[in-house]
Amino acid sequence: GGAYSPLYHTDIRSRRSFGYPPVRHMLTIVGGHRREETLERAMEELAACAREIAETAGASVIGPALPQMPKKNDMYFRVIYVKSGDIESLITVKDAAESWMHGSRGGVGLTFDVD
């Protein structure tokens, strides 16, 4: 109880001000490719697409950015974050990103995580 209360209140205030879970929901999109230039170009294009959809859905897009591990086993990675108070808008962005992925995007692989 009591010992955790100050920490919780500090943490939840910080999460509220930055719009992080559990106050808002977040979709994380990680892209990977063997060629860094191909990945960067594709992720910029995906972020622009996500921003268009997010704008109408009341969500915000951050990135593409470098993840904690930007390269592993000759693969490069970039990440896009989408934040929203409504999980349905994140699902809309995720579905659009999946459709985008199935187009001819130079073989960039995407993974998704909704929090």
N, C-alpha and C positions, 0 to 999 in steps of 0.2 A: 503494500500500500503506500505509506507515506514517503518512503525513501525514493520511490520512482516518480512521484507526483511532480516535483520541480523539473526533472529531466524530461518527462513526458510533455509538460506544458511548454517548455523551451523548444523541444523538437517539433511539436505540432504547430506552434507559431511559425517556425521556420518553414515547415512544409506548406502551411497555408500561404505564406508570403511568396513562395516560389512556385506554388501550384503543383506540388508533388503529392503522390499517393500517401495516405488514403484520402486527402482532401480533394484531389482531382485524379483522374485516371491517366495512365500513360501507355502509349504504344511505342515500343522500341523496334526499329527496323534496322537490321544489320545486313550490309551488303559485302560480298566477298568476290575477289577476282585475282587472277595471277598477274595481270597487268595493271599497275597503279593508275595509269592515265585512263584506261578504259573504265575502271571502277569510279574514278573521280567524275568523269563526264556523265556516266550513267546515274550516279547518286545525285548529282546536281539537277539532272533532268527529273529524277523521281521526286526530289524535294520540291521542285517547282510545281509538279503535278499535285503533290500532297498539299501544298499551300493553297492552291486553287480550291481543292475540295474542302480543306479545313476551314477556309475563310467562310464558306457558306454554311458549314456545320458548327461554327462557333468554337473551333479548336485552334491551337497554335502549334507551329512547326519550328523545331530547332535543328539546325544542321544543314548539310552533312558535316560531321565532325569526326575527329580521330577518337576511336574507342580506347579503352585502357591498353589493349594489345593490338596496335595497328597492323602488325605483320606477324604471321606465324606460318612456318613450313612453306615458304615461297608464296603465300597468299596474303593479299592486302585486304584490309577491312575499313569500312566507314560506317557511321551510325547516324540515323535520323530519329529524333524524338518527336512525338506528337502528344500534346497534352490537352485534355478536355474534362469538363465536369460531367459529361454525358458519354458513357461507354459506347452507345450506339454510333456516335460520330466517329469514334476510333475504329469501329468495325467497318464503317463506310470507307475510311481512308485505307484500312488494311485490304479490303476487297479490291479497291482501285489499284493498290500497289501490286497485288497478286495478278490482276489483269495486265498491268504494265509489264510485269516480270515475264509473262507468257508471250509478249511481243518480241520482236528481234532487238534485244538490248545487249548484244555482245556477250552473252553467256554469264552475266552477273547473277550470282546466287543470292537469294534473300532469305533471311529468317525473321520471324516476328515473335514478339512477346508483349502481351497485354497485362498490365498491372492495375 
